Amino acid sequence: MRVHETSLRVRYAETDQMGVAYYSNYFVWMEVGRVEYCKATGFRYRDMEEQDGVLLAVVGAECRYLSPARYDDEVIVKTWVEQANPRMIRFGYEMREASSGRTLATGQTKHLFCGRDLKPVKLPEKYWALIGIRS
């Protein structure tokens, strides 16, 4: 299983009055991890949209919060493909605080491959090996 790590820092605007990262930001961090995972795997998500007309529609998202991230913490987002086939992909995530290694949250997102009309499509074969789909 290929795992990619992305580093980001909790911005002040992402926190509440107590300096704790607001819960919805974890989903944004998952997206950052997913985009960087694709780049590290050998393709840009943007190119898949523009050149092949394939979009990733989110059909499910989960996050389990374990420990708070705080303003200016460095967060490591680990991203991997949990399951994939020509019609769907599910990513897994783990977010840790960099200096202590403390697990902040775990999660997953499930996506359907869709065309510009938002109807399901089959992912072009040129991407299969990159994300672990066997022909």
C-alpha beads as a LAMMPS data file, in Angstrom:
LAMMPS data file: protein, C-alpha beads

135 atoms
134 bonds

1 atom types
1 bond types

-500.0 500.0 xlo xhi
-500.0 500.0 ylo yhi
-500.0 500.0 zlo zhi

Masses

1 110.0

Atoms # bond

1 1 1 0.000 0.000 0.000
2 1 1 1.384 3.376 -1.028
3 1 1 1.135 6.073 1.652
4 1 1 1.866 9.731 1.026
5 1 1 2.574 12.292 3.744
6 1 1 1.702 15.968 3.408
7 1 1 2.672 18.615 5.938
8 1 1 0.621 21.697 6.739
9 1 1 0.394 24.209 9.541
10 1 1 -2.800 25.122 11.400
11 1 1 -3.610 28.713 10.495
12 1 1 -5.171 31.155 12.935
13 1 1 -8.255 31.448 10.695
14 1 1 -8.806 27.674 11.082
15 1 1 -9.201 27.883 14.855
16 1 1 -11.961 28.815 17.252
17 1 1 -11.735 31.213 20.191
18 1 1 -9.866 28.560 22.218
19 1 1 -7.157 28.202 19.549
20 1 1 -8.407 24.724 18.602
21 1 1 -8.780 23.786 14.924
22 1 1 -12.437 23.868 13.926
23 1 1 -13.737 20.394 13.049
24 1 1 -14.601 21.072 9.385
25 1 1 -10.981 21.946 8.584
26 1 1 -10.012 18.288 8.913
27 1 1 -12.002 17.597 5.738
28 1 1 -10.076 20.392 3.980
29 1 1 -6.820 18.806 5.175
30 1 1 -7.999 15.451 3.801
31 1 1 -8.525 17.129 0.433
32 1 1 -5.019 18.597 0.554
33 1 1 -3.675 15.118 1.312
34 1 1 -5.694 13.579 -1.527
35 1 1 -4.501 16.105 -4.116
36 1 1 -0.875 15.660 -3.019
37 1 1 -1.277 11.867 -3.040
38 1 1 -2.383 12.028 -6.683
39 1 1 0.600 14.220 -7.609
40 1 1 3.010 11.849 -5.860
41 1 1 1.400 8.904 -7.645
42 1 1 2.064 10.433 -11.049
43 1 1 -0.923 12.501 -12.100
44 1 1 -2.517 15.802 -11.214
45 1 1 -6.162 15.715 -10.251
46 1 1 -6.619 18.952 -12.204
47 1 1 -5.306 17.293 -15.391
48 1 1 -7.712 14.376 -14.937
49 1 1 -10.563 16.900 -14.801
50 1 1 -9.392 19.048 -17.710
51 1 1 -7.992 16.421 -20.077
52 1 1 -10.255 13.454 -19.374
53 1 1 -13.370 15.160 -18.024
54 1 1 -13.323 12.900 -14.947
55 1 1 -14.389 14.362 -11.614
56 1 1 -14.330 12.787 -8.143
57 1 1 -17.749 13.252 -6.561
58 1 1 -17.701 12.783 -2.790
59 1 1 -20.410 10.303 -1.773
60 1 1 -19.228 9.694 1.782
61 1 1 -16.908 11.284 4.320
62 1 1 -16.024 10.330 7.870
63 1 1 -13.696 11.766 10.464
64 1 1 -12.953 10.487 13.938
65 1 1 -11.509 13.211 16.162
66 1 1 -9.046 11.935 18.742
67 1 1 -7.031 14.929 19.960
68 1 1 -7.251 18.651 19.148
69 1 1 -4.978 20.403 16.703
70 1 1 -4.105 23.920 17.798
71 1 1 -3.025 27.143 16.152
72 1 1 0.449 26.883 14.563
73 1 1 0.724 23.094 15.052
74 1 1 2.398 21.300 12.166
75 1 1 0.055 18.558 10.991
76 1 1 1.150 15.542 8.960
77 1 1 -1.644 14.148 6.793
78 1 1 -1.059 10.534 5.742
79 1 1 -3.131 9.509 2.724
80 1 1 -3.601 6.159 0.990
81 1 1 -6.089 4.316 -1.211
82 1 1 -8.152 1.881 0.839
83 1 1 -10.201 0.535 -2.062
84 1 1 -10.511 1.314 -5.761
85 1 1 -12.239 0.001 -8.852
86 1 1 -12.998 1.630 -12.224
87 1 1 -16.134 3.297 -10.800
88 1 1 -15.182 4.283 -7.235
89 1 1 -12.257 5.075 -4.955
90 1 1 -11.999 5.277 -1.160
91 1 1 -9.132 7.142 0.487
92 1 1 -7.963 6.685 4.072
93 1 1 -6.356 9.410 6.179
94 1 1 -4.486 9.821 9.419
95 1 1 -3.616 13.244 10.795
96 1 1 -0.832 13.573 13.376
97 1 1 0.798 16.458 15.187
98 1 1 4.335 16.506 13.816
99 1 1 6.471 17.184 16.889
100 1 1 4.778 14.726 19.267
101 1 1 3.393 12.189 16.782
102 1 1 0.046 12.474 18.575
103 1 1 -2.842 11.212 16.423
104 1 1 -5.316 14.029 15.878
105 1 1 -7.878 12.301 13.685
106 1 1 -8.499 9.461 11.260
107 1 1 -10.921 9.430 8.376
108 1 1 -11.955 8.313 4.961
109 1 1 -13.670 9.705 1.893
110 1 1 -15.467 7.735 -0.788
111 1 1 -15.743 9.107 -4.333
112 1 1 -17.494 8.111 -7.537
113 1 1 -15.849 8.880 -10.858
114 1 1 -18.203 11.203 -12.765
115 1 1 -18.270 13.092 -16.021
116 1 1 -18.877 16.814 -16.300
117 1 1 -22.623 16.065 -16.311
118 1 1 -22.122 14.459 -12.854
119 1 1 -23.207 11.055 -14.146
120 1 1 -21.029 8.067 -13.177
121 1 1 -18.262 7.131 -15.625
122 1 1 -15.549 4.517 -15.763
123 1 1 -12.072 5.787 -14.904
124 1 1 -9.773 5.692 -17.973
125 1 1 -7.396 2.732 -17.818
126 1 1 -4.303 4.959 -17.914
127 1 1 -4.989 5.747 -14.207
128 1 1 -5.678 2.216 -13.002
129 1 1 -2.139 1.130 -12.146
130 1 1 -1.404 4.500 -10.524
131 1 1 -4.145 4.003 -7.935
132 1 1 -3.946 0.236 -7.607
133 1 1 -6.721 -1.022 -9.887
134 1 1 -5.840 -4.289 -11.593
135 1 1 -7.165 -5.029 -15.060

Bonds

1 1 1 2
2 1 2 3
3 1 3 4
4 1 4 5
5 1 5 6
6 1 6 7
7 1 7 8
8 1 8 9
9 1 9 10
10 1 10 11
11 1 11 12
12 1 12 13
13 1 13 14
14 1 14 15
15 1 15 16
16 1 16 17
17 1 17 18
18 1 18 19
19 1 19 20
20 1 20 21
21 1 21 22
22 1 22 23
23 1 23 24
24 1 24 25
25 1 25 26
26 1 26 27
27 1 27 28
28 1 28 29
29 1 29 30
30 1 30 31
31 1 31 32
32 1 32 33
33 1 33 34
34 1 34 35
35 1 35 36
36 1 36 37
37 1 37 38
38 1 38 39
39 1 39 40
40 1 40 41
41 1 41 42
42 1 42 43
43 1 43 44
44 1 44 45
45 1 45 46
46 1 46 47
47 1 47 48
48 1 48 49
49 1 49 50
50 1 50 51
51 1 51 52
52 1 52 53
53 1 53 54
54 1 54 55
55 1 55 56
56 1 56 57
57 1 57 58
58 1 58 59
59 1 59 60
60 1 60 61
61 1 61 62
62 1 62 63
63 1 63 64
64 1 64 65
65 1 65 66
66 1 66 67
67 1 67 68
68 1 68 69
69 1 69 70
70 1 70 71
71 1 71 72
72 1 72 73
73 1 73 74
74 1 74 75
75 1 75 76
76 1 76 77
77 1 77 78
78 1 78 79
79 1 79 80
80 1 80 81
81 1 81 82
82 1 82 83
83 1 83 84
84 1 84 85
85 1 85 86
86 1 86 87
87 1 87 88
88 1 88 89
89 1 89 90
90 1 90 91
91 1 91 92
92 1 92 93
93 1 93 94
94 1 94 95
95 1 95 96
96 1 96 97
97 1 97 98
98 1 98 99
99 1 99 100
100 1 100 101
101 1 101 102
102 1 102 103
103 1 103 104
104 1 104 105
105 1 105 106
106 1 106 107
107 1 107 108
108 1 108 109
109 1 109 110
110 1 110 111
111 1 111 112
112 1 112 113
113 1 113 114
114 1 114 115
115 1 115 116
116 1 116 117
117 1 117 118
118 1 118 119
119 1 119 120
120 1 120 121
121 1 121 122
122 1 122 123
123 1 123 124
124 1 124 125
125 1 125 126
126 1 126 127
127 1 127 128
128 1 128 129
129 1 129 130
130 1 130 131
131 1 131 132
132 1 132 133
133 1 133 134
134 1 134 135
